């Protein structure tokens, strides 16, 4: 049941914004500015992230050997903490598994470093 005042008010159409919401000059200015701006350099960002991920992975693999953490333990960590399912083969490779983010790798590295300090 709707309140009495609500029955008389028609439902607003929310599918499209009205054409006259912004003045025509503002819309034209925004379009011109968008055309002038170069697209962001996504390839460089991806390359930098992959480089950072690779560096983290190199440190992690070294630390895993130092603190005697095997791939099975690492797999369990990523499954339970990061909700990422990895195979033992992926973790045994020298290349970073694609599903692991920089943040996940840094967190895991920090845990390994704490374990090394406790030895």
BELTAFEN-V320252 format. One line per field, one symbol per residue. phi: phi as a letter, one per 40 degrees, with the letter a starting at -180 (. if undefined). psi: psi as a letter, one per 30 degrees, with the letter a starting at -180 (. if undefined). burial: 1 if it has 16 or more other ideal C-beta (glycine too) atoms within 10 Angstrom, else 0. Layout:
phi: ???
psi: ???
burial: ???
//
This chain:
phi: .bcdcccccccccbcbcccccbcdcccccccccccccccccccccccccccccccccccccccdccbfbcccccdcdccccbfbcbccccccccccdccccdccccccccccccccccc
psi: kkleffefklkkjgekkkfgekkeeeeeeeeeeeeekllkieeeeeeeeeeeeeeeeeeeeeeeeeghkleeeeeeeeeeefhkjlleeefflfkkkffkleeeeeeeeeeeeeeeff.
burial: 00000000000000000000000000000000000000000000000000001001101110110010101001101100010001000110000110010001101110110000000
//
